[in-house]
């Protein structure tokens, strides 16, 4: 099982194939996902200390490019836990002052992923 190190939480084991946004939330971080994990917003941003994936979904690539965030952050809703990673959640319910994180993301990547090298 992949090891996920979350800033402020520590290292946890995560079931292979878990969406990163769900893994972070399931381990106590109130990460935002205002669009429900469809790569339509950028609230589930993470930064990587180690283990940044070498591939991205087309949806993530386009959203980050459109938002001028390409190369600075990644969208946790578009990443699968399939290897060891160390991340920091950038936007949380607590830091935003919002009342909730947003709709619960599906267990699988949405929209249907089209993969490309990062």
C-alpha positions in Angstrom: 0.0 0.0 0.0 1.3 3.5 -0.8 2.5 5.7 2.0 1.0 9.2 2.0 2.7 11.9 4.1 0.3 14.8 4.7 1.6 18.0 6.2 0.2 18.5 9.7 -1.0 14.9 9.9 1.9 12.5 9.4 2.4 9.4 7.3 -0.5 7.0 6.6 -1.1 4.0 4.4 -3.6 4.5 1.7 -5.4 1.8 -0.4 -3.9 1.7 -3.9 -6.0 3.6 -6.4 -7.6 6.0 -3.9 -8.1 9.5 -5.2 -5.7 11.8 -3.4 -8.4 14.3 -2.4 -10.4 11.5 -0.7 -7.3 10.1 1.0 -6.4 13.6 2.4 -9.9 14.2 3.6 -10.2 10.7 5.1 -7.2 11.4 7.2 -8.5 14.5 8.9 -7.7 17.4 6.6 -10.7 19.5 5.6 -9.4 20.0 2.1 -11.7 21.9 -0.2 -13.3 20.3 -3.3 -16.0 22.8 -4.2 -16.8 21.3 -7.6 -17.0 17.8 -6.3 -13.8 16.6 -7.8 -14.6 17.3 -11.5 -11.5 19.5 -12.2 -13.8 22.6 -12.7 -12.3 24.6 -9.8 -8.9 24.7 -8.2 -9.8 24.4 -4.6 -8.3 20.9 -4.1 -4.8 22.2 -4.7 -1.8 20.4 -3.2 1.9 21.0 -3.3 4.3 18.1 -3.4 7.4 17.7 -1.3 8.1 14.3 -2.7 6.5 11.8 -5.1 4.8 14.2 -7.6 3.1 12.0 -10.3 4.7 12.1 -13.7 1.4 12.1 -15.5 -1.7 14.3 -15.3 -5.2 14.1 -16.7 -6.1 16.3 -19.6 -8.7 18.0 -17.4 -6.2 18.9 -14.7 -3.7 20.1 -17.3 -6.3 22.4 -19.0 -7.7 23.7 -15.7 -4.2 24.6 -14.3 -3.2 26.1 -17.7 -6.4 28.2 -17.8 -5.9 29.3 -14.2 -2.2 30.1 -14.8 -1.3 27.6 -12.0 0.6 25.2 -14.3 3.8 24.1 -12.6 3.0 25.5 -9.2 0.3 23.2 -7.7 -1.6 20.0 -8.6 -5.3 19.2 -8.3 -5.7 16.3 -5.8 -9.0 15.3 -7.4 -7.1 14.2 -10.5 -4.4 12.1 -8.8 -4.5 8.5 -7.7 -2.5 7.2 -4.8 -0.4 4.6 -6.6 3.0 5.3 -5.1 4.5 7.1 -2.0 3.8 10.8 -1.9 4.3 13.7 0.5 1.8 16.6 0.1 0.4 19.8 1.6 -3.2 20.7 1.1 -3.3 24.4 0.1 -7.0 25.3 0.6 -9.0 24.0 3.5 -12.5 24.8 5.0 -10.8 26.2 8.1 -8.5 28.6 6.1 -11.2 29.6 3.7 -14.0 30.4 6.2 -16.4 28.5 4.0 -19.1 26.4 5.7 -18.2 23.1 4.0 -15.7 21.5 1.6 -18.1 21.0 -1.3 -19.8 17.9 -2.8 -18.2 14.6 -2.0 -15.9 13.5 -4.8 -16.7 10.1 -6.4 -14.3 7.2 -5.6 -13.0 7.3 -9.2 -11.5 10.2 -11.2 -14.1 12.4 -12.8 -14.4 13.3 -15.6 -13.2 10.0 -17.2 -9.4 10.5 -17.3 -7.4 11.0 -20.5 -3.8 10.7 -19.3 -0.8 12.7 -20.5 2.8 13.1 -19.2 3.1 16.0 -16.8 
